[in-house]
Amino acid sequence: MRRDHVAGGIFIVAGALVLLVSQDLPFGTLPSPGAGMLPVLLIGLMIALGAGLVLGAGASPPAWEIAWGDLPHALKVIVPACAAVAFYTTGGFLLTMACLLFFLTFVVERRPLLIAVPFSVGVTVLAHTLFSNILKTPLPRGVLGF
């Protein structure tokens, strides 16, 4: 078992699970695509690339030689991201994303406060403006109304 066997298998299984969960969106047709077409195409690409990893895995190092030294840092990113997903609709886009970016920048990456605050607020406002105002995508407002 090689590292790319493991990584490719994870991509294939994750893609299949997301594909199963996202069947409620209409796919549509090529001339008139539905909301589910792009996610299905992206998931299909993810599964295909995972299969490519599995097929070309012979050149990768053995799976048991994986260095787990970066696991604590990865968990410092994954856990807050999962918390942000859990509170996204309750907290709203602006509050949740600003808090997530601030936590990742200030706490995880240990950037100065005077850099972390403007960065997290600025990127969140920029993303909100792009998606909400320019692309007209509805974003959750949360219980506080923003």
C-alpha positions as CSV (number, residue, x, y, z in Angstrom):
1,M,0.0,0.0,0.0
2,R,1.4,3.3,-1.1
3,R,0.7,6.9,0.0
4,D,-1.1,7.7,-3.3
5,H,-3.3,4.6,-2.9
6,V,-4.5,6.1,0.4
7,A,-4.9,9.6,-0.9
8,G,-6.6,8.5,-4.1
9,G,-8.9,6.2,-2.2
10,I,-9.9,9.0,0.2
11,F,-10.7,11.3,-2.8
12,I,-12.8,8.6,-4.4
13,V,-14.8,7.7,-1.3
14,A,-15.3,11.4,-0.3
15,G,-16.4,12.2,-3.8
16,A,-18.9,9.3,-3.9
17,L,-20.3,10.3,-0.5
18,V,-20.8,14.0,-1.6
19,L,-22.4,12.8,-4.8
20,L,-24.8,10.6,-2.8
21,V,-25.7,13.5,-0.5
22,S,-26.1,16.1,-3.2
23,Q,-28.7,14.4,-5.3
24,D,-31.4,16.8,-4.4
25,L,-30.1,19.6,-6.7
26,P,-31.5,19.6,-10.2
27,F,-28.9,18.7,-12.8
28,G,-30.6,20.2,-15.8
29,T,-29.4,19.9,-19.4
30,L,-26.4,21.3,-21.3
31,P,-28.3,24.1,-22.9
32,S,-30.0,24.8,-19.5
33,P,-27.8,23.7,-16.7
34,G,-29.3,23.3,-13.2
35,A,-27.8,24.1,-9.8
36,G,-26.5,20.6,-9.5
37,M,-24.5,20.4,-12.7
38,L,-21.3,22.1,-11.6
39,P,-21.1,20.2,-8.3
40,V,-21.6,16.9,-10.1
41,L,-18.9,17.8,-12.7
42,L,-16.5,18.9,-10.0
43,I,-17.1,15.7,-8.0
44,G,-16.7,13.6,-11.1
45,L,-13.3,15.4,-11.7
46,M,-12.3,14.7,-8.1
47,I,-13.1,11.0,-8.4
48,A,-11.3,10.8,-11.7
49,L,-8.2,12.5,-10.3
50,G,-8.4,10.2,-7.3
51,A,-8.5,7.2,-9.6
52,G,-5.5,8.6,-11.4
53,L,-3.6,8.8,-8.1
54,V,-4.5,5.2,-7.4
55,L,-3.4,4.0,-10.8
56,G,-0.1,5.9,-10.6
57,A,0.6,5.1,-7.0
58,G,3.6,2.7,-7.7
59,A,6.0,5.6,-7.7
60,S,5.0,7.0,-4.3
61,P,6.6,6.1,-1.0
62,P,5.0,3.3,1.2
63,A,2.0,4.4,3.3
64,W,3.6,3.4,6.6
65,E,6.4,6.0,6.0
66,I,4.0,8.9,6.3
67,A,5.4,11.6,8.7
68,W,2.7,12.7,11.1
69,G,4.6,15.7,12.4
70,D,2.2,18.1,10.7
71,L,-0.9,16.5,12.2
72,P,-1.3,18.9,15.1
73,H,-1.1,21.9,12.7
74,A,-3.6,20.2,10.4
75,L,-6.0,19.7,13.3
76,K,-5.7,23.4,14.3
77,V,-7.1,24.2,10.8
78,I,-9.6,21.4,10.4
79,V,-11.3,21.7,13.8
80,P,-12.1,25.5,13.4
81,A,-13.2,24.9,9.8
82,C,-15.6,22.2,11.0
83,A,-16.9,24.6,13.7
84,A,-17.4,27.3,11.1
85,V,-19.5,24.9,9.0
86,A,-21.6,24.0,12.0
87,F,-22.3,27.7,12.9
88,Y,-22.5,29.1,9.4
89,T,-26.2,29.4,9.1
90,T,-26.7,30.4,12.8
91,G,-23.9,33.0,12.8
92,G,-24.2,34.2,9.3
93,F,-21.6,34.6,6.6
94,L,-20.0,37.8,7.8
95,L,-19.6,36.8,11.5
96,T,-18.6,33.2,10.9
97,M,-16.1,33.9,8.2
98,A,-14.5,36.9,9.9
99,C,-14.1,34.8,13.1
100,L,-12.7,31.8,11.2
101,L,-10.2,33.9,9.3
102,F,-9.2,35.8,12.5
103,F,-8.7,32.5,14.4
104,L,-6.7,31.0,11.6
105,T,-4.5,34.1,11.1
106,F,-4.0,35.2,14.7
107,V,-4.2,32.0,16.7
108,V,-3.0,29.3,14.3
109,E,-0.5,31.2,12.2
110,R,0.5,33.7,15.0
111,R,0.3,36.8,12.9
112,P,0.2,40.2,14.7
113,L,-3.2,41.5,15.8
114,L,-2.8,44.6,13.6
115,I,-2.5,42.3,10.6
116,A,-5.0,39.6,11.5
117,V,-8.0,41.9,12.2
118,P,-7.8,44.0,8.9
119,F,-7.1,40.8,6.9
120,S,-10.0,38.8,8.3
121,V,-12.5,41.7,8.1
122,G,-11.2,42.8,4.7
123,V,-11.3,39.4,3.0
124,T,-14.7,38.6,4.5
125,V,-16.2,42.0,3.3
126,L,-14.6,41.5,-0.1
127,A,-16.0,38.0,-0.4
128,H,-19.4,39.1,0.8
129,T,-19.5,42.0,-1.7
130,L,-18.5,39.7,-4.5
131,F,-20.9,36.9,-3.8
132,S,-23.9,38.9,-2.4
133,N,-23.8,42.1,-4.4
134,I,-22.0,41.3,-7.7
135,L,-23.0,37.6,-8.2
136,K,-26.3,38.0,-6.4
137,T,-25.8,34.8,-4.4
138,P,-27.9,34.7,-1.2
139,L,-25.7,34.3,1.9
140,P,-27.0,33.4,5.3
141,R,-27.6,36.4,7.6
142,G,-27.6,34.6,10.9
143,V,-29.5,35.4,14.1
144,L,-27.9,38.8,14.5
145,G,-29.2,39.9,11.1
146,F,-25.9,40.3,9.2
